[in-house]
Amino acid sequence: MASLIAGHGHGPGGADGVKGLAPDAKILPVGTDTGSSDFAGPLRYAVDQGAKVVNMSFGTGSSELSPEEQQAIDYARKHDVLLIAATGNDGVGTPKFPAAAPGVLAVGAVDDHGYVWEKSNYGPHVKLIAPGVHIRSASPVEDVNGKYRLANGTSDATAYVSATAALLRSKFPNLTAGQVANRMIKTAAIPVDMPNMKLPDPHYGYGFIKPFSALTKDVPAGSKDGPFPALTGGASSDPSSAAGNNEAGPKITSHKGLSVPFLILVGVVGLVLVVIIVVVVLVAKKNRRNGPPPGGFGGPGGPGGPGGFVPNPQGPYQQQPGAPGSYPQAPPTQPPGR
């Protein structure tokens, strides 16, 4: 997950290997006790170290949060940290945590045709989708052909959203975590053959991320809470600016192809940290340029970026097995019930 965010490639000019979406991001890995699914302590630690984006590519496996975990989420939000979590890979509509927790940006997976992956968990808590099918990543575990690991999963999708958030926090340092989430939501897209979709949709949320649009389009900052409920309880103080208008979002030009920024995003792959449970990102404080980061998607104006909680390899939200052929690419289909 870390290199889907911040991989640098290798060889002359970084032309070999893989690159992440935000290669100038700084990654802070944080571990937990072996066998523990409690993320409260690691999350608080990450916040105290200055993390501004926390990528939570894991699930606790429980149907509710512990009081300590909920308090840790609230602690992160009070410190203006954007929390991004994977919905899970079971293809079910049962909300799971931490993705379903109030104040967490829940991310599902989309295939390379712009449709939701059939195993992406869904529900009213889903906010965004991102590439999570046939993702190549640099990993200590190679596939049978000796290539970089090939896998499917909402973990990958969450890393791409976290990388986009890192770029946004670098370019727009004055935006709150909620306003960064709002920019991604307001510039998200849906398949062109679903123009009447009511948003947010349980499978699609507000659509799939478009990093270039999020970085360059004129989007009002909106409420400081963005799409999240206010910490004091209740809805955001300015719901009209927080993405919940039930209007169809921008469309891709064809259901068979994707926009150029999305194709670029799908092509990004990185290093899977198998032994690390938690990866958190530090966004360094420095002056930012007014234009897009140098190198296109590849670099914020300065150090900084996202992080990620990478799940225990045995955890329920880990990537699906990645051997070639394990997940043959089917013709584009709509998710169950659509």
C-alpha positions in Angstrom: 0.0 0.0 0.0 2.8 2.4 0.8 4.2 2.4 -2.7 0.8 2.8 -4.4 1.1 6.0 -2.5 4.8 6.9 -2.6 6.7 4.4 -4.7 9.7 5.9 -6.4 10.6 3.3 -9.1 14.2 2.5 -9.7 16.9 2.6 -12.3 18.0 5.6 -14.4 15.5 8.3 -14.0 13.2 6.0 -12.1 12.1 4.4 -15.4 11.9 0.9 -14.0 9.8 -0.7 -11.3 6.7 1.2 -10.1 5.8 4.6 -9.0 3.1 5.8 -6.6 0.6 8.5 -7.1 2.4 10.8 -4.6 6.1 9.8 -4.6 7.1 12.8 -2.5 4.9 11.7 0.4 6.5 10.7 3.6 5.4 7.4 5.1 5.4 6.7 8.9 5.0 3.0 9.6 3.3 2.2 12.9 2.9 -1.3 14.3 0.6 -2.9 16.8 1.0 -5.9 19.0 1.0 -9.2 17.2 -2.6 -10.5 16.7 -4.2 -7.3 17.9 -6.9 -5.6 15.9 -7.1 -2.5 18.2 -6.0 0.5 16.2 -6.7 3.1 18.9 -3.2 3.4 20.2 -1.4 3.4 16.8 -3.9 6.0 15.5 -3.3 8.3 18.4 0.4 7.9 18.0 0.2 8.7 14.3 -1.7 11.9 15.1 0.8 12.9 17.7 3.6 12.5 15.2 2.0 15.0 12.8 0.2 12.7 10.4 -2.3 14.6 8.2 -3.7 11.6 6.2 -4.1 8.1 7.6 -4.7 5.3 5.2 -6.5 2.4 6.9 -6.4 -0.5 4.4 -7.7 -3.0 7.0 -10.7 -4.0 8.9 -11.1 -5.0 12.6 -13.5 -7.8 11.9 -15.8 -6.7 14.6 -19.4 -5.3 14.1 -18.7 -2.2 16.3 -15.9 0.0 17.5 -14.6 -0.1 21.0 -15.0 3.1 23.0 -11.2 3.6 22.7 -11.3 3.3 18.9 -14.1 5.8 18.6 -12.3 8.2 20.9 -9.1 7.8 18.8 -11.1 8.6 15.6 -12.5 11.7 17.3 -9.1 12.6 18.5 -7.7 12.4 14.9 -10.6 14.5 13.6 -10.1 17.2 16.3 -6.5 17.4 15.0 -7.6 17.9 11.4 -6.4 14.4 10.2 -8.2 12.8 7.2 -9.0 9.2 7.9 -9.5 6.9 4.8 -10.5 3.3 5.1 -11.2 0.2 3.0 -14.8 -1.1 2.9 -13.7 -4.7 2.6 -13.6 -7.5 0.0 -16.6 -9.7 0.9 -19.1 -8.3 -1.6 -21.6 -7.7 1.3 -23.7 -4.8 2.5 -22.9 -5.2 6.1 -21.1 -2.1 7.4 -17.7 -2.9 8.9 -15.2 -0.9 10.8 -13.3 1.4 10.7 -14.7 2.3 7.3 -18.3 2.6 8.6 -17.3 4.9 11.5 -18.7 8.5 11.3 -15.9 10.8 10.2 -14.1 8.1 8.2 -13.9 8.3 4.4 -15.0 4.8 3.2 -13.6 3.6 -0.1 -14.7 0.8 -2.4 -13.0 -0.7 -5.5 -13.7 -0.1 -9.2 -12.5 -2.1 -12.2 -10.8 -0.8 -15.3 -14.2 -0.3 -17.0 -15.4 2.1 -14.4 -17.7 -0.3 -12.7 -17.7 -1.4 -9.0 -15.7 -4.6 -8.3 -18.2 -7.4 -7.5 -16.4 -8.1 -4.2 -16.3 -4.5 -3.0 -18.4 -4.1 0.2 -21.2 -1.6 -0.1 -23.6 0.4 2.0 -24.7 4.0 2.8 -21.3 4.8 4.3 -19.4 4.4 1.0 -18.1 7.8 -0.1 -15.7 7.1 -3.0 -14.4 4.3 -5.2 -10.9 4.0 -6.8 -8.9 1.4 -8.9 -8.7 -1.9 -7.1 -8.8 -4.6 -9.8 -5.7 -6.1 -11.4 -3.3 -3.8 -9.5 0.4 -4.4 -9.9 2.5 -3.7 -6.9 6.1 -4.3 -5.9 6.0 -6.9 -3.1 8.3 -9.4 -1.5 5.7 -12.0 -2.7 6.1 -12.4 -6.4 3.5 -14.1 -8.7 4.2 -17.4 -10.5 5.7 -15.5 -13.5 8.2 -13.7 -11.3 6.5 -10.3 -11.9 5.3 -7.7 -9.5 2.3 -8.9 -7.4 -1.1 -8.8 -9.1 -4.1 -8.4 -6.8 -7.6 -7.1 -6.3 -8.9 -5.3 -3.3 -10.3 -2.3 -1.6 -7.0 -1.9 0.2 -5.4 -0.7 -3.1 -8.3 1.6 -3.8 -7.9 3.2 -0.4 -4.2 3.8 -1.0 -5.0 5.7 -4.2 -7.5 7.9 -2.4 -5.0 8.5 0.3 -2.4 9.5 -2.3 -4.8 11.9 -3.9 -5.5 13.4 -0.4 -1.8 13.8 0.1 -1.4 15.8 -3.1 -4.4 18.0 -2.1 -3.1 18.6 1.4 0.2 19.7 -0.2 -1.3 22.0 -2.8 -4.1 23.4 -0.6 -2.6 23.5 2.9 -5.3 25.8 4.2 -8.1 23.3 3.5 -9.4 21.2 6.4 -9.6 17.4 6.2 -13.3 17.6 5.5 -12.7 20.1 2.7 -10.1 17.9 1.1 -12.6 15.1 1.1 -15.1 17.4 -0.4 -12.8 18.2 -3.3 -12.4 14.6 -4.1 -16.2 14.0 -3.9 -17.1 17.0 -5.9 -14.8 16.0 -8.8 -15.6 12.3 -8.7 -17.1 10.6 -11.8 -19.7 7.9 -12.6 -20.1 5.6 -15.6 -21.7 7.4 -18.5 -24.4 4.8 -18.9 -25.7 5.5 -15.4 -26.7 9.2 -15.8 -29.7 8.9 -13.4 -27.8 7.4 -10.5 -28.9 8.9 -7.2 -25.8 10.0 -5.2 -24.5 8.8 -2.9 -25.1 5.3 -4.3 -24.5 2.3 -1.9 -22.0 0.8 -4.3 -20.5 3.8 -6.0 -20.7 6.4 -3.3 -20.2 9.7 -5.1 -18.1 8.0 -7.9 -14.5 7.2 -8.7 -11.7 9.7 -7.9 -10.2 11.9 -10.6 -6.9 13.2 -9.1 -6.2 15.7 -11.8 -9.6 17.2 -11.6 -9.4 17.4 -7.8 -6.1 19.3 -8.1 -7.1 21.7 -10.8 -10.9 22.3 -10.8 -12.5 25.3 -9.1 -14.3 23.8 -6.2 -15.7 25.9 -3.3 -14.0 25.0 0.0 -17.4 24.4 1.7 -18.0 23.5 5.3 -15.0 22.6 7.4 -16.6 19.2 8.1 -17.1 18.4 4.4 -19.1 15.3 3.9 -18.7 14.2 7.6 -21.0 14.8 10.5 -19.8 17.6 12.8 -17.9 16.3 15.9 -20.4 18.0 18.1 -23.2 15.8 16.6 -25.5 16.3 13.7 -24.9 17.1 10.1 -22.3 19.4 8.7 -23.0 23.1 9.2 -23.2 23.6 5.4 -24.6 20.5 3.8 -25.1 22.1 0.4 -21.4 22.4 0.0 -20.5 18.9 1.3 -21.5 16.8 -1.7 -24.9 15.4 -0.6 -27.0 16.9 -3.3 -28.0 13.6 -5.0 -27.0 14.8 -8.4 -25.2 12.7 -10.9 -21.5 13.5 -11.0 -19.2 14.1 -14.0 -19.2 11.3 -16.5 -16.5 9.4 -18.3 -16.6 9.5 -22.1 -17.4 5.8 -22.5 -18.2 2.9 -20.4 -15.5 1.0 -22.3 -12.8 3.5 -21.7 -11.6 5.8 -19.0 -10.6 9.4 -18.8 -6.9 10.1 -19.3 -6.3 11.0 -15.6 -8.1 7.8 -14.6 -5.9 5.7 -17.0 -2.9 7.3 -15.5 -4.1 6.4 -12.0 -4.9 2.8 -13.0 -1.3 2.5 -14.3 0.2 3.4 -11.0 1.5 0.5 -8.9 3.6 0.2 -5.8 5.1 -1.7 -2.9 2.9 -3.7 -0.6 4.1 -3.6 3.0 3.2 -7.2 4.1 4.8 -7.0 7.5 3.6 -3.6 8.5 0.2 -3.2 10.1 -0.1 0.5 10.1 1.3 3.1 7.7 0.7 6.7 8.4 1.6 9.8 6.4 3.3 13.0 7.5 2.6 16.1 5.4 5.5 18.4 6.0 4.8 22.1 6.5 6.4 24.1 3.8 5.4 26.7 1.1 3.4 25.2 -1.7 3.2 26.2 -5.3 -0.1 27.5 -6.7 0.0 25.2 -9.7 -0.3 21.4 -9.9 2.7 19.6 -8.2 5.7 19.1 -10.5 5.7 15.8 -12.3 1.9 15.6 -12.8 0.4 13.3 -10.3 3.8 12.4 -9.1 4.9 15.0 -6.7 3.5 17.5 -4.2 5.2 20.8 -4.2 7.1 19.7 -1.1 7.5 16.7 1.2 4.3 15.5 2.6 1.6 13.0 2.0 -0.6 10.2 3.1 -0.1 7.1 5.0 -1.9 3.9 5.5 -2.8 1.3 8.0 -1.8 -1.8 6.1 -3.6 -4.8 7.4 -2.2 -7.9 9.0 -1.8 -10.4 6.1 -4.5 -12.6 7.8 -6.9 -9.7 8.3 -10.3 -9.7 6.6 -9.5 -6.6 4.5 -6.2 -7.7 3.1 -5.8 -7.8 -0.7 -7.2 -10.8 -2.5 -4.6 -13.4 -3.7 -2.8 -12.0 -6.7 -1.7 -14.9 -8.9 -2.3 -14.2 -12.6 -5.5 -15.8 -13.7 -7.0 -15.9 -10.2 -9.4 -13.1 -11.2 -10.0 -13.2 -14.9 -11.2 -10.0 -16.3 -14.9 -10.3 -17.1 -16.8 -8.0 -19.5 -18.1 -4.9 -17.7 -21.1 -5.7 -15.5 -23.1 -3.6 -13.2 -23.0 -4.4 -9.5 -25.6 -6.7 -7.9 -29.0 -5.3 -7.9 -28.2 -2.5 -10.4 
